[in-house]
Amino acid sequence: MDKLSYRILKFISQHEKSKLADLIDQFGANAEKSISYLESNGFISSAKIGRGYLGKDAHFTSIGIYSVTSSGLSFLQAHPRQTFDRWLTRILAIWGAITGTVALLLELMQ
């Protein structure tokens, strides 16, 4: 699963139910591809609920509402993707590389 699909799955799970238009507004045009991936693999389910106004021509269409399935919730629990820990680790590694390089250069200059 790519990052966008994971973010969409997490967004839907936090909001319980999400409309397709809201997901596209939040994540951009590429969201439809990720949503179809999530739906085909059983992570989310869609329900056609209600009627929505679409454009100036007074066309009405059903609105797709997405919710997370039990397999989607279990995937989120199994793969938490803690981004804070990842960024903290990267920052500390870069800081260590810089200080190590500076210390080595100072040692060589003496």
C-alpha positions as CSV (number, residue, x, y, z in Angstrom):
1,M,0.0,0.0,0.0
2,D,1.4,3.4,-1.0
3,K,1.4,6.5,1.3
4,L,-1.6,8.1,-0.3
5,S,-3.8,5.0,0.1
6,Y,-2.7,4.7,3.7
7,R,-3.5,8.4,4.4
8,I,-6.9,8.0,2.8
9,L,-7.6,4.9,4.8
10,K,-6.6,6.6,8.0
11,F,-8.7,9.7,7.1
12,I,-11.8,7.6,6.5
13,S,-11.3,5.7,9.8
14,Q,-11.0,9.0,11.7
15,H,-14.2,10.5,10.2
16,E,-16.2,7.2,10.2
17,K,-17.9,8.0,6.9
18,S,-16.5,10.2,4.1
19,K,-17.9,11.4,0.8
20,L,-15.9,11.0,-2.5
21,A,-16.0,14.7,-3.1
22,D,-14.5,15.4,0.4
23,L,-11.7,12.9,-0.3
24,I,-10.9,14.4,-3.6
25,D,-10.8,17.9,-2.1
26,Q,-8.6,16.7,0.7
27,F,-6.2,14.5,-1.3
28,G,-6.4,15.7,-4.9
29,A,-7.3,14.0,-8.2
30,N,-5.1,11.0,-7.5
31,A,-7.4,10.0,-4.6
32,E,-9.8,8.1,-7.0
33,K,-7.1,5.6,-8.0
34,S,-6.2,5.0,-4.3
35,I,-9.9,4.7,-3.3
36,S,-10.5,2.1,-6.0
37,Y,-7.4,0.2,-4.8
38,L,-8.7,0.3,-1.2
39,E,-12.2,-0.8,-2.2
40,S,-11.0,-3.6,-4.5
41,N,-8.8,-5.0,-1.6
42,G,-11.6,-4.8,0.9
43,F,-10.2,-2.1,3.1
44,I,-13.1,0.3,2.6
45,S,-16.7,-0.2,1.5
46,S,-19.0,2.2,-0.4
47,A,-22.6,2.8,-0.1
48,K,-24.8,4.8,-2.4
49,I,-26.8,7.0,0.0
50,G,-29.1,9.8,-0.9
51,R,-29.1,12.1,-3.9
52,G,-26.7,14.9,-4.5
53,Y,-26.9,18.0,-6.7
54,L,-24.3,17.9,-9.5
55,G,-23.6,21.0,-11.5
56,K,-25.7,23.8,-13.1
57,D,-27.7,21.4,-15.3
58,A,-29.7,20.2,-12.3
59,H,-28.5,16.6,-12.7
60,F,-28.8,14.5,-9.6
61,T,-26.7,11.6,-8.8
62,S,-26.2,9.3,-5.8
63,I,-23.4,10.1,-3.4
64,G,-20.8,7.5,-2.6
65,I,-20.2,7.3,1.1
66,Y,-17.1,5.4,2.2
67,S,-16.5,3.6,5.5
68,V,-13.7,1.4,6.8
69,T,-14.2,-2.3,6.9
70,S,-13.0,-4.6,9.7
71,S,-10.1,-5.7,7.5
72,G,-9.1,-2.0,7.0
73,L,-9.2,-1.4,10.8
74,S,-7.1,-4.5,11.4
75,F,-4.6,-3.3,8.8
76,L,-4.4,0.1,10.5
77,Q,-3.7,-1.5,13.8
78,A,-1.1,-3.8,12.4
79,H,0.7,-1.0,10.5
80,P,0.7,2.2,12.6
81,R,3.4,4.0,10.6
82,Q,4.5,6.3,13.3
83,T,5.9,9.2,11.3
84,F,7.1,11.1,14.4
85,D,9.5,8.4,15.3
86,R,10.7,8.1,11.7
87,W,11.4,11.9,11.5
88,L,13.0,12.0,14.9
89,T,15.4,9.1,13.9
90,R,16.3,10.9,10.7
91,I,17.0,14.2,12.4
92,L,19.2,12.5,15.0
93,A,21.1,10.6,12.4
94,I,21.8,13.7,10.4
95,W,22.8,15.6,13.5
96,G,25.2,12.7,14.4
97,A,26.7,12.7,10.9
98,I,27.3,16.5,11.0
99,T,28.8,16.5,14.5
100,G,31.0,13.5,13.7
101,T,32.3,15.1,10.5
102,V,33.0,18.4,12.2
103,A,34.8,16.5,15.0
104,L,36.9,14.5,12.5
105,L,37.8,17.6,10.6
106,L,38.9,19.4,13.8
107,E,41.0,16.4,14.8
108,L,42.7,16.3,11.4
109,M,43.5,20.1,11.5
110,Q,45.4,19.8,14.8
